[in-house]
Amino acid sequence: MSKLPTKPDILDWIAANPTLTSKRDIAKAFGIKGAARIDLKRLLKELEHEGHLEKRKKTYRDPDRLPPVTVLQMKAADENGDQFAQPLEWHGEGVEPTVLFVPRATDPALGDGDRILARLQVVHEADHNYEARLIRRIGASPLKVVGIFRKGAEGGRILPIDKGSDKEWTVAHDATHGAQDGELVEAEQAGPRATRMGLPRARIVMRLGDPTAPRAVSLIAIHQHGIPDDFPEKVLAEADAMKPAGLKGRTDLRELPLVTIDPWDARDHDDACFAEPDEDPKNQGGHVIWVAIADVAHYVRPGSELDREARKRGNSSYFPDRVVPMLPDRLSGDLCSLHEGVPRACLAVRMVIDAEGNKKSHKFVRGLMRSPASLNYQEVQAAFDGEPNDKTGPLLEPVIQPLYAAYAALRDARARREPLDLDLPERKVVLSDEGKVTSVNFVERLDAHKLIEEFMILANVCAAETLIAKRTPLLFRVHEEPPADKLESLRETADAAGLTLAKGQVLKTAHLNKLLHDAAGKEEAELINIATLRSMTQAYYSPKNFGHFGLALQNYAHFTSPIRRYSDLIVHRGLIKAHGWGDDGLSEHEIETLETTAQHISDTERRSMMAERDTNDRYLAAFLSDRIGAEFGGRISGIAKFGIFVKLDETGADGLVPMRNIGNEYFHFDREAGTLMGADTGTIITLGQRVRVKLVEAAPVTGGIALDLLELEDAEMPQGRGSGRPGRGRARGPGGRGRPGGPPRRKEAKAKRKDSKVKRKVTRRRNTKS
């Protein structure tokens, strides 16, 4: 009879052979037969009771060891370029083991969140317990879905909350996660196979509560767009352990009256400013401007847990009822916030401008400041306009008036530079304490807002110029000029409105500003502003400098908001490295991966923009939901083959008029011209036209707004075809086909748009089923 193995022998075998862990496999491995199997069973039971093994069906495994072959989820590379991974099947009671991924030269690049099957080797290093080698990549993380759960006899379904989506998911009885009927849930795809009814399978992973609750609106967008809204414990612990920075190694700026000026409800204050007349006799009428920014880099160091999480988020996301911050509140609301009367670490720039607003020189310092006051835009503007309060009164002459004097010079310089001057009023959703929409207001643009904006733009320029001069890598904020095809569309829109956009020369913002100025005060002003905005490319981050077209600046980087933008943190680290201010500057690994970082944070910025837009859409739909049947004035903001989008004057909400609700004829969609033309009357519908509509539906869960077209003002009619009426839409037959005949040629459509304009009343009639 073979000798019975010891307990360590059994544990070593199980660790080395994770696929051969049944009692039969273990007995065979050690040559145990007959009655000795009873003793083996006793040993396995003892190991199980002692916590060394856990029994899963008929196999055993060591809960405090990872098997040699296991599934890992990759993490982002740290400052040294090392990639660690999280084991997805850890069942031990101790601290989760640390796994270092060791790539081969032939391995594919792996990013944060990728899942792999890997072979592990036990090591006893200071910073990790296992080293992993890739066996194969096993695909991306499961597809996530957010929707409304509807309970059924054998589980249920998840209904979509996306506008225009009709895709449903089925949920098995054992995958509901206890969700109740009508709850908002987050789920993930549960395998590639669909059900017999053709619906994809999903597994509910989180219950998000009542979808009609006022504060669920932003929660929907956060989960729908995958914005991380909970900080891991390691990140919070690292933030909580931080201590305020001292004066050592810093310039003392505590006597400089650097004030913060923010919205009245701001929770953090990451920038402060001060201005005074320049006493240099060679700069008569000039000004000295100081801009100080929170020194986030002191607390968020490359490769730290805080840094990994900040990079992952990329930026803060702002919603009407909440903020999803890039950094924990210990930093964003405390140590990195330039609170009144509290010493705070900062990076500051001293800028000298002449009387005409031209920058003469600048210099950066790493300092310690103490703001004498935290002010808001409204009270600063009121003080300057002659109505100071108890707080701004003592600051009016020494602080506020010099700020406006410096701003006046910068405003003149801005006028000469001519950045793009769009006039598109901003609206803000106002909520009650319960989270319900009380109003949708226009955001007032005060000189106090513009003052801070000009100071920050100048500081951003100085940061870019300094890093370029010191040959230190950085992330530029890039805004390229409009592409040729979009410019041609803008020219056609301007031409149809009787205006002109210069052609045959290098495009400058001055050319676009002349068009906007010529349209100002006319009926077509909003149309031209919308069309100009649509012709613009989207700004992004890049380690290569392609300039900022919209601001008419060649060198531009984001420096002023490191609390809420990772790009600014990179620029701060660059300045620290360039000036030799400490060991928390830009690391070599960060320099090597700037391209990847730029792409990532450009993507997270777009993610936040989409989530914020979707949230506003849902709040606006909720605000309008009790006004079904009401009539509104608006302007056409978009044209597609399935209908027209109308921006309502009162709220700025965008609603859809489906093609069937437009008129009593078939409308051809001209994709190149971006217009609709009536097949019978020749009525041309264009971007920016005034309309009268009726609200048919407002769905708060999806944010969808459906409208009926009542009146089409200033409709363009070809001469000689004005006797027809652009009544209600003609019903389409099977396959979506309308009356015969294709859309008119582009040149013909352009010629017809120049013809006379008439105001058309749209007749209404009921839809009838065939």
C-alpha positions in Angstrom: 0.0 0.0 0.0 1.3 3.4 -0.9 2.3 5.8 1.9 -0.4 8.4 2.8 0.6 11.9 1.7 1.1 14.7 4.2 -1.2 17.7 4.3 1.4 20.0 2.7 1.8 17.3 -0.1 -1.9 17.5 -0.8 -1.9 21.3 -0.8 1.0 21.5 -3.2 -0.6 19.0 -5.6 -3.9 21.0 -5.7 -2.0 24.2 -6.3 0.0 22.7 -9.1 -2.9 20.8 -10.7 -6.0 23.0 -10.6 -7.9 20.8 -13.1 -7.2 17.5 -11.3 -8.6 18.2 -7.8 -11.3 15.6 -7.2 -10.7 13.0 -4.5 -10.3 10.4 -7.3 -7.6 12.5 -9.0 -5.7 13.0 -5.8 -5.9 9.3 -4.9 -4.6 8.4 -8.3 -1.7 10.9 -8.1 -0.5 9.4 -4.8 -1.2 5.8 -5.7 -3.8 5.4 -2.9 -6.1 2.4 -3.3 -8.6 0.3 -1.3 -9.1 1.1 2.4 -6.5 3.9 2.3 -9.0 6.0 0.4 -10.9 6.4 3.7 -7.8 7.9 5.4 -7.4 10.2 2.4 -11.0 11.3 2.7 -10.3 12.1 6.4 -7.3 14.2 5.6 -9.3 16.2 3.0 -12.1 16.8 5.5 -9.6 18.0 8.1 -8.0 20.4 5.6 -11.5 21.7 4.7 -12.4 22.2 8.4 -9.1 24.0 9.0 -9.8 26.4 6.2 -7.0 25.3 3.9 -9.4 23.8 1.3 -12.9 24.5 0.2 -15.1 21.9 -1.4 -16.8 22.9 -4.6 -19.0 20.0 -5.8 -16.6 17.0 -5.9 -13.3 18.9 -6.2 -11.0 20.7 -3.7 -9.0 23.9 -3.9 -6.9 26.0 -1.6 -8.9 29.2 -1.0 -5.8 31.2 0.0 -3.9 30.3 -3.2 -4.5 31.1 -6.8 -4.5 28.2 -9.2 -1.6 28.1 -11.7 -4.0 28.9 -14.5 -6.6 31.6 -13.8 -8.6 34.5 -15.2 -7.2 38.0 -14.5 -8.5 41.5 -15.2 -5.7 43.9 -16.2 -5.1 47.2 -14.5 -3.5 50.4 -16.1 0.3 50.5 -16.2 1.9 52.4 -13.3 4.6 55.0 -13.5 7.3 52.4 -14.0 5.4 50.8 -16.9 4.5 47.7 -14.8 1.0 46.2 -15.3 -0.7 44.5 -12.4 -3.8 42.4 -12.6 -6.7 41.5 -10.4 -7.6 37.8 -10.0 -11.4 37.4 -10.6 -11.7 34.1 -8.7 -10.2 34.9 -5.3 -11.9 33.1 -2.4 -9.4 33.5 0.4 -10.0 35.3 3.7 -6.7 37.1 3.6 -5.5 40.1 1.6 -6.1 39.6 -2.1 -2.7 38.6 -3.7 -0.9 41.0 -6.0 -0.2 39.7 -9.5 2.4 41.3 -11.8 1.9 40.7 -15.5 5.1 39.8 -17.3 4.6 40.3 -21.1 6.6 38.6 -23.8 7.7 40.5 -26.9 5.1 38.9 -29.0 2.2 39.6 -26.6 -0.5 42.0 -27.7 -0.9 45.3 -25.9 -3.3 45.0 -22.9 -5.3 47.9 -21.5 -7.1 48.7 -18.3 -10.1 46.3 -17.9 -8.9 43.6 -20.4 -9.5 40.0 -19.3 -6.9 37.3 -19.9 -6.3 33.6 -19.1 -2.9 33.5 -17.6 -0.4 31.0 -16.1 0.8 32.0 -12.7 4.1 31.4 -10.8 4.4 32.0 -7.1 7.1 34.6 -6.2 8.1 36.3 -3.0 8.8 39.8 -4.1 8.1 42.9 -2.0 5.4 44.3 -4.2 3.7 41.2 -5.6 3.0 37.5 -4.8 2.5 36.1 -8.3 3.8 36.7 -11.8 1.6 36.0 -14.8 2.2 35.0 -18.4 -0.4 35.4 -21.0 -2.1 32.2 -22.4 -4.8 34.0 -24.3 -7.0 37.1 -24.3 -10.5 36.2 -23.5 -12.3 39.2 -24.8 -13.5 42.5 -23.4 -15.6 43.1 -20.4 -19.3 42.0 -20.8 -21.6 44.5 -22.6 -23.4 46.7 -20.0 -27.0 47.7 -20.3 -29.2 50.1 -18.2 -32.9 49.8 -18.4 -36.3 49.2 -16.7 -36.9 45.7 -15.4 -40.3 44.1 -16.1 -40.9 40.9 -14.1 -42.2 37.8 -15.8 -43.2 34.2 -15.0 -39.7 32.9 -15.7 -37.5 35.9 -14.8 -38.3 39.1 -16.8 -37.1 41.6 -19.4 -35.1 44.8 -19.5 -36.7 47.6 -21.5 -34.5 50.2 -23.1 -34.1 53.8 -21.9 -32.3 55.1 -24.9 -34.1 57.4 -27.3 -35.0 55.6 -30.4 -34.0 52.1 -29.1 -36.4 49.2 -29.1 -33.9 46.5 -28.1 -35.0 44.4 -25.1 -33.0 41.9 -23.0 -34.3 38.8 -21.3 -33.3 37.9 -17.7 -33.5 34.4 -16.3 -35.2 33.7 -13.0 -31.8 33.2 -11.2 -30.2 36.3 -12.7 -32.6 39.0 -11.5 -30.5 40.0 -8.5 -33.8 40.5 -6.6 -35.0 43.3 -8.8 -38.6 44.4 -8.5 -41.0 45.2 -11.3 -40.4 48.7 -12.7 -37.0 49.2 -11.1 -34.1 50.8 -12.9 -31.3 48.2 -13.2 -27.8 47.8 -14.5 -27.1 44.5 -16.2 -24.4 42.8 -18.3 -24.7 40.5 -21.2 -25.0 36.8 -20.0 -23.4 34.9 -22.9 -23.5 35.1 -26.7 -26.6 32.9 -27.2 -30.0 34.5 -27.6 -33.3 33.0 -26.3 -35.8 31.2 -28.5 -37.6 34.5 -29.1 -34.3 36.0 -30.4 -33.7 38.3 -27.4 -30.2 38.6 -26.0 -29.7 37.4 -22.4 -28.7 39.6 -19.5 -27.7 39.3 -15.9 -28.7 42.1 -13.5 -25.7 43.3 -11.5 -27.1 46.4 -9.7 -30.5 47.7 -8.7 -30.7 51.5 -9.2 -34.2 52.2 -7.7 -37.2 54.0 -9.0 -36.6 55.4 -12.5 -39.2 58.1 -11.9 -37.5 59.5 -8.8 -36.2 63.0 -9.5 -32.6 62.2 -8.6 -32.5 59.0 -10.7 -32.2 61.1 -13.9 -28.4 61.7 -13.6 -27.9 58.2 -12.1 -29.3 56.8 -15.4 -26.7 58.7 -17.5 -23.8 57.9 -15.1 -24.4 54.1 -15.4 -25.5 54.2 -19.0 -22.2 55.9 -20.1 -20.0 53.9 -17.7 -18.8 56.9 -15.6 -17.1 55.6 -12.4 -19.0 57.2 -9.5 -17.6 55.3 -6.5 -14.0 55.6 -5.3 -12.2 52.3 -4.4 -11.3 52.0 -0.7 -7.5 52.2 -1.5 -8.1 55.5 -3.2 -10.1 57.0 -0.3 -7.5 55.7 2.2 -4.7 57.4 0.3 -6.6 60.6 0.1 -7.6 60.5 3.8 -3.9 60.1 4.7 -2.8 63.3 3.1 -1.6 66.3 5.1 -1.6 70.0 4.1 1.5 71.1 2.3 3.8 73.5 4.1 6.0 76.4 3.0 9.2 74.4 2.5 10.5 74.7 -1.0 7.7 77.2 -2.0 7.4 80.9 -2.6 5.4 82.7 0.1 2.4 84.3 -1.5 0.2 84.5 1.6 0.2 88.3 1.7 -0.9 88.6 -1.9 -4.7 89.2 -2.0 -5.5 86.3 -4.4 -9.3 86.0 -4.5 -11.4 83.2 -5.9 -14.4 84.1 -8.0 -16.8 81.2 -8.8 -20.5 80.4 -9.2 -22.4 81.0 -5.9 -23.0 77.2 -5.5 -19.4 76.1 -6.2 -18.0 73.4 -3.9 -14.4 73.8 -4.8 -12.2 76.7 -5.7 -9.2 75.7 -7.9 -8.2 79.2 -9.2 -7.5 82.6 -7.7 -6.4 85.9 -9.2 -5.1 89.3 -8.4 -4.1 92.3 -10.5 -2.4 95.7 -9.9 -0.9 98.5 -12.0 2.6 97.8 -13.1 5.0 100.2 -11.3 7.7 99.8 -14.0 8.1 103.2 -15.7 8.9 101.5 -19.0 5.3 100.0 -18.9 3.1 103.0 -18.5 -0.6 102.0 -18.1 0.4 98.3 -17.9 -0.8 95.7 -15.4 0.6 92.8 -13.4 -1.8 89.8 -13.2 -1.4 86.9 -10.9 -3.2 83.6 -11.4 -2.8 80.9 -8.8 -4.0 77.3 -9.3 -4.3 74.6 -6.7 -1.2 72.4 -6.5 -2.9 69.0 -7.1 0.4 67.4 -8.2 1.7 67.7 -4.7 -1.0 65.2 -3.5 -1.7 63.1 -6.6 1.7 61.6 -7.6 2.4 59.6 -10.7 1.6 55.9 -10.2 -0.3 56.3 -7.0 -3.8 54.9 -6.4 -5.1 58.5 -6.6 -3.4 59.0 -9.9 -4.7 55.8 -11.5 -8.2 56.6 -10.5 -7.9 60.2 -11.7 -6.6 59.1 -15.0 -9.3 56.5 -15.3 -12.0 59.2 -14.8 -10.2 61.7 -17.0 -12.3 64.6 -15.7 -15.2 65.5 -13.4 -18.7 65.2 -14.7 -21.3 67.8 -13.9 -25.1 67.3 -13.6 -27.9 69.5 -12.4 -28.2 67.6 -9.1 -24.7 66.2 -8.5 -21.0 66.2 -9.5 -19.0 63.0 -10.1 -15.6 64.3 -9.2 -12.2 63.3 -10.6 -10.7 63.3 -7.1 -12.1 62.4 -3.7 -13.7 65.1 -1.6 -10.7 65.1 0.8 -8.7 66.7 -2.0 -11.3 68.4 -4.3 -13.3 70.0 -1.5 -10.6 70.4 1.0 -6.8 70.2 0.6 -6.8 71.3 -3.1 -9.6 73.9 -2.7 -8.3 77.5 -2.2 -10.6 78.2 0.7 -10.8 81.6 2.2 -8.3 82.3 5.0 -6.6 78.9 4.7 -3.0 78.3 3.6 -3.0 76.3 0.4 -0.3 75.0 -2.0 -0.5 76.4 -5.5 1.3 76.9 -8.8 1.1 80.5 -9.7 2.1 82.6 -12.7 2.9 86.3 -12.7 2.0 87.9 -16.0 2.9 91.4 -17.1 0.8 93.1 -19.9 1.0 96.5 -21.4 -1.8 99.1 -21.7 -3.1 97.5 -24.9 -3.3 94.0 -23.3 -0.2 92.5 -25.0 1.7 90.1 -22.8 5.3 91.4 -22.1 6.6 88.6 -19.8 5.5 85.9 -17.4 7.1 83.7 -14.6 5.8 80.6 -12.8 6.4 79.9 -9.1 5.4 77.0 -6.8 3.9 78.8 -3.8 1.8 78.8 -0.7 -1.2 81.3 -0.8 -4.0 82.3 1.5 -7.0 83.8 -0.1 -8.6 86.7 1.7 -12.0 86.0 0.2 -14.1 83.5 -1.7 -16.4 85.6 -4.0 -19.1 84.8 -6.5 -19.6 86.3 -9.9 -22.8 88.2 -9.1 -21.5 90.0 -6.0 -18.2 90.9 -7.7 -20.2 92.4 -10.6 -22.6 94.2 -8.3 -19.6 95.7 -6.4 -18.0 97.0 -9.6 -21.4 98.4 -10.7 -21.7 100.4 -7.5 -23.5 98.1 -5.1 -20.9 96.4 -2.9 -21.9 94.3 0.1 -20.2 93.9 3.4 -17.7 91.4 1.9 -16.9 93.1 -1.4 -16.9 96.7 0.0 -13.4 96.6 1.6 -12.1 94.8 -1.5 -13.5 97.2 -4.1 -10.6 99.6 -4.5 -7.6 97.4 -3.7 -8.7 94.2 -5.5 -11.9 94.3 -7.6 -11.3 97.6 -9.6 -7.7 96.6 -10.6 -9.1 93.3 -11.8 -11.5 95.0 -14.1 -8.8 97.5 -15.3 -6.5 94.6 -16.3 -9.5 92.9 -17.9 -10.3 96.0 -20.0 -6.8 95.8 -21.5 -7.1 92.1 -22.2 -10.5 92.7 -23.8 -8.9 95.1 -26.3 -6.2 92.5 -27.1 -8.9 89.9 -27.6 -10.8 92.2 -30.0 -7.6 92.5 -32.1 -7.0 88.7 -32.0 -10.6 88.0 -33.0 -11.3 84.6 -31.5 -14.6 83.0 -32.7 -17.4 85.1 -31.3 -20.5 82.8 -31.3 -23.7 84.1 -29.8 -25.5 81.0 -28.4 -27.2 81.6 -25.1 -26.7 78.9 -22.5 -29.6 77.5 -20.5 -29.4 76.1 -17.0 -31.8 73.5 -15.4 -32.8 74.7 -11.9 -33.9 72.0 -9.4 -35.9 72.2 -6.2 -34.6 70.6 -3.0 -36.6 67.5 -3.9 -34.8 67.3 -7.3 -37.7 68.4 -9.5 -37.2 70.9 -12.3 -38.6 74.3 -11.3 -37.4 76.3 -14.2 -35.0 76.5 -17.2 -33.2 79.8 -17.1 -30.8 81.6 -19.4 -27.3 81.8 -17.9 -26.4 85.5 -17.5 -22.9 86.3 -18.9 -21.5 89.1 -16.7 -18.2 90.9 -17.2 -17.1 89.1 -14.0 -17.4 85.8 -16.0 -15.5 87.2 -18.9 -12.8 88.6 -16.7 -12.0 85.2 -15.2 -12.2 83.6 -18.6 -9.6 86.0 -20.1 -7.2 85.6 -17.1 -7.4 81.8 -17.4 -6.8 81.8 -21.2 -3.7 84.0 -20.7 -2.4 81.6 -18.0 -3.0 78.6 -20.2 -1.0 80.3 -23.0 1.9 81.0 -20.6 1.9 77.4 -19.5 2.2 76.1 -23.1 4.9 78.7 -24.0 7.0 77.9 -20.9 6.9 74.1 -21.5 7.7 74.6 -25.2 10.6 76.9 -24.3 12.0 74.4 -21.8 11.5 71.5 -24.2 9.3 69.6 -21.7 6.6 67.4 -23.2 3.0 68.4 -22.5 -0.6 67.9 -23.6 -1.9 70.7 -25.9 -5.5 71.6 -26.1 -6.1 71.4 -29.9 -8.9 72.8 -31.9 -8.4 72.4 -35.7 -10.0 74.6 -38.3 -13.2 73.4 -40.0 -12.9 70.8 -42.8 -13.6 71.9 -46.3 -16.9 70.1 -46.7 -18.4 71.7 -43.6 -17.2 75.1 -44.7 -18.9 74.6 -48.0 -22.2 73.7 -46.3 -21.8 76.9 -44.1 -21.2 79.0 -47.2 -24.4 77.5 -48.8 -26.4 78.3 -45.7 -25.0 81.8 -45.6 -25.8 82.3 -49.3 -29.4 81.1 -48.8 -29.7 83.8 -46.1 -28.3 86.5 -48.4 -25.0 86.6 -46.6 -21.4 85.8 -47.7 -18.5 83.8 -46.3 -15.2 84.6 -47.8 -13.7 82.0 -50.2 -10.4 81.3 -51.8 -8.2 82.4 -48.9 -6.8 80.9 -45.7 -9.7 80.7 -43.3 -9.4 82.8 -40.1 -11.8 83.3 -37.3 -12.1 87.0 -38.5 -13.9 85.7 -41.6 -16.4 83.7 -39.5 -16.8 86.7 -37.2 -17.7 89.0 -40.1 -20.4 86.5 -41.1 -21.7 86.4 -37.6 -21.6 90.2 -37.3 -23.5 90.6 -40.6 -26.2 88.2 -39.4 -26.6 89.9 -36.0 -30.0 91.5 -35.5 -31.5 89.7 -38.5 -34.0 86.8 -38.5 -31.2 84.5 -39.7 -28.8 85.3 -36.8 -29.6 82.1 -34.8 -29.4 80.0 -38.0 -26.0 81.4 -38.8 -24.7 80.9 -35.3 -26.0 77.2 -35.2 -24.5 76.5 -38.7 -21.2 78.0 -37.7 -21.0 75.9 -34.5 -21.9 72.8 -36.5 -19.0 73.5 -38.9 -16.5 73.4 -36.1 -14.4 70.3 -35.3 -14.3 69.0 -31.7 -11.4 70.1 -29.5 -9.2 67.4 -28.1 -5.9 66.7 -26.3 -2.6 65.9 -28.1 1.1 65.9 -27.3 1.5 67.5 -30.8 0.7 71.2 -31.2 -1.9 71.9 -34.0 -3.0 75.2 -32.5 -6.4 76.4 -31.2 -8.5 77.7 -34.1 -11.5 78.9 -32.1 -9.4 81.0 -29.7 -7.0 82.1 -32.5 -4.0 81.0 -30.5 -1.0 79.0 -31.7 0.2 77.7 -28.3 -2.5 76.6 -25.8 -2.7 74.1 -23.0 -5.0 73.5 -20.1 -3.4 74.6 -16.8 -6.1 76.1 -14.7 -8.3 73.2 -13.5 -6.3 70.3 -12.2 -9.0 69.4 -9.7 -11.4 68.5 -12.4 -9.2 67.8 -15.5 -6.4 65.2 -15.8 -4.9 67.2 -18.7 -4.2 70.1 -16.4 -2.5 67.8 -13.9 -0.2 66.6 -16.6 0.7 70.2 -17.5 1.4 70.9 -13.8 3.7 68.0 -13.6 5.5 69.2 -16.7 6.0 72.6 -15.1 7.4 70.9 -11.9 9.8 68.9 -14.0 10.8 71.8 -16.1 11.6 74.0 -13.1 13.1 71.2 -10.9 10.6 71.9 -8.1 10.5 68.3 -6.8 10.3 64.6 -7.4 6.5 64.8 -8.2 6.9 66.1 -11.8 6.2 64.3 -15.1 7.7 60.8 -15.0 9.4 59.1 -17.9 6.6 56.6 -18.2 4.1 59.4 -18.5 6.1 61.0 -21.2 6.3 57.7 -23.2 2.5 57.3 -22.9 1.3 60.8 -23.5 -0.3 59.8 -26.8 -2.4 57.1 -25.1 -3.2 59.5 -22.3 -4.3 62.2 -24.7 -6.6 59.8 -26.5 -8.1 58.4 -23.3 -8.9 61.7 -21.7 -10.3 63.1 -24.9 -12.6 60.1 -24.9 -13.6 60.6 -21.2 -14.4 64.2 -21.9 -16.7 63.2 -24.8 -18.3 60.6 -22.5 -19.0 63.2 -19.8 -20.4 65.6 -22.4 -22.8 62.9 -23.7 -23.9 62.0 -20.2 -24.5 65.6 -19.3 -26.5 66.2 -22.5 -28.6 63.1 -21.9 -29.3 64.2 -18.4 -30.4 67.6 -19.5 -32.7 66.0 -22.1 -34.3 63.8 -19.5 -34.8 66.7 -17.1 -36.3 68.9 -19.8 -38.7 66.0 -20.8 -39.8 65.7 -17.2 -40.3 69.5 -17.0 -42.5 69.3 -20.1 -44.4 66.1 -19.4 -47.4 67.8 -17.8 -47.8 70.1 -20.8 -48.8 67.6 -23.4 -50.9 69.4 -26.1 -49.4 72.8 -25.5 -48.1 74.8 -28.4 -44.6 76.2 -28.6 -42.5 78.4 -30.9 -39.1 77.1 -32.0 -36.5 76.8 -34.7 -35.4 73.9 -36.8 -32.1 72.7 -35.4 -31.6 69.5 -37.4 -32.9 67.7 -40.5 -32.7 64.0 -41.1 -34.4 61.5 -43.5 -36.8 60.5 -40.7 -37.9 64.0 -39.6 -36.8 67.4 -38.3 -35.5 68.4 -34.9 -36.9 71.6 -33.3 -35.3 73.6 -30.5 -38.0 75.1 -28.4 -37.6 78.8 -27.6 -38.9 78.6 -24.0 -36.6 75.8 -22.7 -34.0 75.0 -25.4 -35.3 71.4 -25.4 -34.9 69.5 -28.7 -37.9 67.6 -30.0 -38.5 65.4 -33.0 -41.2 66.0 -35.6 -41.4 62.6 -37.4 -41.6 62.8 -41.2 -45.2 61.6 -41.1 -46.1 64.7 -39.1 -44.6 67.3 -41.4 -47.0 67.9 -44.2 -49.7 66.6 -46.5 -47.2 65.5 -49.1 -44.0 63.4 -49.5 -40.8 65.2 -48.5 -37.5 64.4 -50.2 -34.4 64.5 -48.1 -31.4 66.1 -49.8 -28.4 64.9 -47.7 -25.9 67.2 -49.3 -28.0 70.4 -49.0 -29.4 69.3 -45.6 -32.9 70.2 -46.7 -36.4 68.7 -47.2 -38.4 69.5 -50.3 -42.1 68.8 -50.7 -42.8 66.6 -53.8 -46.1 68.4 -54.6 -45.6 72.0 -53.5 -41.9 72.3 -53.7 -41.8 73.7 -50.2 -38.2 73.7 -48.9 -37.5 73.1 -45.2 -34.1 74.3 -44.1 -32.0 74.6 -40.9 -32.9 77.5 -38.7 -36.5 78.1 -39.9 -39.1 79.3 -37.4 -41.9 76.8 -36.6 -45.0 76.5 -34.4 -45.3 73.0 -32.9 -47.5 71.0 -30.5 -46.1 68.8 -27.8 -47.3 65.2 -28.4 -45.1 63.2 -26.0 -42.4 63.9 -23.4 -40.8 60.7 -21.9 -38.6 61.5 -18.8 -37.0 58.1 -18.7 -35.6 58.3 -22.2 -35.5 62.1 -22.6 -37.5 61.8 -25.9 -39.8 64.6 -27.0 -42.2 64.2 -29.9 -43.8 67.1 -31.7 -46.5 67.9 -34.3 -45.7 70.6 -36.8 -48.5 73.2 -36.9 -47.0 76.1 -38.7 -43.9 76.5 -40.9 -42.9 80.1 -41.0 -40.9 81.7 -43.9 -41.2 78.5 -46.0 -39.3 78.7 -49.2 -41.5 78.2 -52.3 -40.4 77.9 -55.9 -42.0 80.6 -58.0 -45.1 79.5 -59.8 -45.8 76.7 -57.2 -47.4 78.6 -54.4 -50.9 77.3 -54.9 -50.4 74.0 -53.2 -50.4 73.5 -49.5 -47.7 71.8 -47.4 -50.3 70.0 -45.3 -49.9 66.8 -43.3 -47.4 64.1 -44.3 -48.3 61.5 -46.9 -48.4 58.0 -45.5 -45.8 55.6 -46.8 -46.4 52.2 -48.1 -44.5 49.0 -47.3 -40.7 49.4 -47.2 -40.9 53.1 -46.6 -41.4 54.1 -50.2 -43.3 57.3 -51.1 -44.4 58.7 -54.4 -42.2 58.0 -57.4 -39.4 60.4 -58.3 -36.1 61.2 -56.6 -34.9 64.3 -54.8 -34.2 67.4 -57.0 -30.7 68.0 -58.1 -28.5 70.0 -55.7 -28.1 73.0 -58.0 -31.9 73.1 -58.6 -32.5 73.0 -54.9 -30.0 75.8 -54.3 -31.7 77.9 -57.0 -35.1 77.3 -55.5 -33.9 78.4 -52.0 -33.2 81.9 -53.5 -36.8 82.3 -54.5 -39.5 84.1 -52.6 -40.5 83.2 -49.0 -44.0 82.9 -47.8 -45.5 82.0 -44.4 -47.3 78.6 -44.7 -50.0 77.3 -42.4 -49.9 73.5 -42.0 -53.3 71.8 -42.1 -54.0 69.0 -39.6 -55.9 65.7 -40.1 -56.2 62.5 -38.2 -54.1 59.4 -39.0 -56.3 56.5 -40.2 -55.3 52.9 -40.3 -55.4 51.3 -43.8 
